[in-house]
Amino acid sequence: MNTKQLLALSAYFIVFSSTAYAQTDPAIGVWKTIDDKTNQPASLIKIEQVNGVLEGTIIKTYPRPNETPLVNCNLCKDDRKDKPIVGMKIMTDLKQDQPGVWSGGKILDPKEGEVYKVKIATEDGKKMDVRGYIGVPLLGRTQVWYKAEK
């Protein structure tokens, strides 16, 4: 094999492996959030990679029994105010630190209308720690989300 062929083959494998790697990050997929008070499912969030950053969109909510479901983000303070929660992008601009670990983004709590900084981490692709915080990660709260079954 000559040098040009070897370089071409190497370039192909680099491009192919980086594309395959990006598509298989364990954070990408549909995640089930759990209500802190009831320990019951609260919503499904679809996390996908768009232009090198992660975004999360609510695709389903699970209202508690005898609870009036929250349909619109009434307390939002930005352009999402009074918009439907299902279909709403609540997580934006997460950049990858290492496989399964992303930080530097923002997350919206649609019940409170507050936006926090966010960091997510998953080791096995089945459970993910989602840490929302103000200022530094030490000043925040972590929720555990679970990969939704297909």
C-alpha positions as a printed Julia matrix, in Angstrom:
150×3 Matrix{Float64}:
   0.0    0.0    0.0
   1.46   3.38  -0.94
   1.57   6.46   1.3
  -1.41   8.19  -0.36
  -3.61   5.13   0.07
  -2.53   4.76   3.7
  -3.29   8.43   4.42
  -6.67   8.2    2.7
  -7.57   5.06   4.64
  -6.44   6.66   7.91
  -8.51   9.78   7.23
 -11.55   7.63   6.44
 -11.27   5.75   9.75
 -10.81   8.98  11.73
 -13.91  10.57  10.2
 -15.96   7.37  10.48
 -14.97   6.67  14.08
 -15.62  10.25  15.24
 -19.08  10.2   13.6
 -19.92   6.83  15.15
 -18.54   7.98  18.5
 -20.69  11.14  18.48
 -23.82   9.13  17.78
 -23.25   6.65  20.58
 -22.59   8.98  23.53
 -24.55   7.48  26.43
 -26.24  10.82  27.24
 -28.1   10.87  23.92
 -31.59   9.34  23.97
 -34.89   9.57  25.85
 -34.73   9.99  29.63
 -37.4    9.66  32.3
 -37.42  12.31  35.03
 -38.64  11.45  38.5
 -40.7   13.77  40.73
 -38.73  14.52  43.91
 -41.84  14.5   46.12
 -43.73  11.46  44.82
 -40.83   9.43  43.38
 -43.05   8.84  40.32
 -42.24   9.56  36.65
 -42.71  13.26  35.84
 -41.7   13.57  32.18
 -39.76  12.2   29.24
 -36.9   14.31  27.89
 -35.36  13.64  24.49
 -31.67  14.55  24.5
 -29.96  14.93  21.16
 -26.76  16.38  19.82
 -27.22  19.39  17.53
 -24.2   21.19  16.06
 -21.89  19.67  18.67
 -23.97  20.58  21.74
 -26.69  18.7   23.61
 -30.28  19.88  23.74
 -33.15  18.41  25.71
 -36.83  18.65  24.79
 -39.87  17.57  26.81
 -41.75  14.98  24.77
 -44.24  13.77  27.41
 -45.43  14.67  30.9
 -46.98  12.46  33.57
 -49.31  14.54  35.77
 -49.89  13.27  39.28
 -53.32  11.74  40.0
 -55.9   14.4   40.93
 -53.47  17.12  39.82
 -54.3   19.73  37.21
 -51.62  19.11  34.59
 -49.25  21.97  33.85
 -49.78  22.52  30.13
 -48.04  25.87  29.55
 -44.96  27.44  31.11
 -46.87  30.16  32.94
 -43.94  31.19  35.15
 -41.27  31.31  32.43
 -39.55  34.66  32.19
 -38.22  34.39  28.62
 -39.74  33.75  25.2
 -41.1   30.4   26.48
 -43.65  32.18  28.71
 -47.14  30.73  28.25
 -45.87  28.28  25.58
 -46.79  24.57  25.7
 -44.47  22.5   27.87
 -44.63  19.4   25.68
 -42.28  20.14  22.79
 -40.41  22.77  24.79
 -36.6   22.82  24.72
 -35.58  22.93  28.39
 -31.88  22.02  28.13
 -29.45  23.86  25.85
 -25.78  24.43  25.03
 -24.21  21.48  26.89
 -20.66  20.88  25.7
 -18.88  17.56  26.07
 -16.17  17.25  28.72
 -15.64  13.52  28.12
 -17.84  10.63  26.98
 -21.08  10.77  28.98
 -20.19  14.05  30.75
 -21.5   17.38  29.47
 -21.49  20.84  31.09
 -21.73  24.57  30.44
 -25.38  24.55  29.44
 -28.65  25.78  30.88
 -31.77  23.95  32.08
 -35.28  25.3   32.64
 -37.52  24.13  35.47
 -40.91  24.68  33.79
 -42.86  24.39  37.07
 -40.94  27.27  38.64
 -39.96  29.12  35.45
 -36.34  29.32  36.63
 -33.26  28.71  34.45
 -30.15  27.14  35.99
 -26.71  26.15  34.81
 -26.51  22.39  34.25
 -24.06  19.52  34.17
 -24.98  15.94  33.29
 -23.07  12.72  33.72
 -23.83   9.1   32.88
 -21.46   6.16  33.13
 -23.58   3.27  31.98
 -26.16   4.99  29.76
 -28.98   3.75  32.03
 -28.88   6.36  34.8
 -27.88  10.01  34.51
 -27.07  12.59  37.18
 -28.48  15.99  36.21
 -27.11  18.8   38.37
 -28.8   22.18  38.17
 -27.05  25.02  39.95
 -26.55  28.74  40.39
 -22.98  30.0   40.09
 -20.94  26.9   40.91
 -22.0   23.23  40.93
 -21.54  23.11  44.71
 -24.6   25.38  45.02
 -27.19  23.18  43.37
 -29.27  20.05  43.35
 -28.89  16.74  41.54
 -31.72  14.68  40.08
 -31.31  11.16  38.76
 -32.9   10.49  35.39
 -33.35   6.99  33.94
 -33.07   5.9   30.32
 -36.58   5.29  28.98
 -37.25   1.75  27.83
 -37.86   1.33  24.14
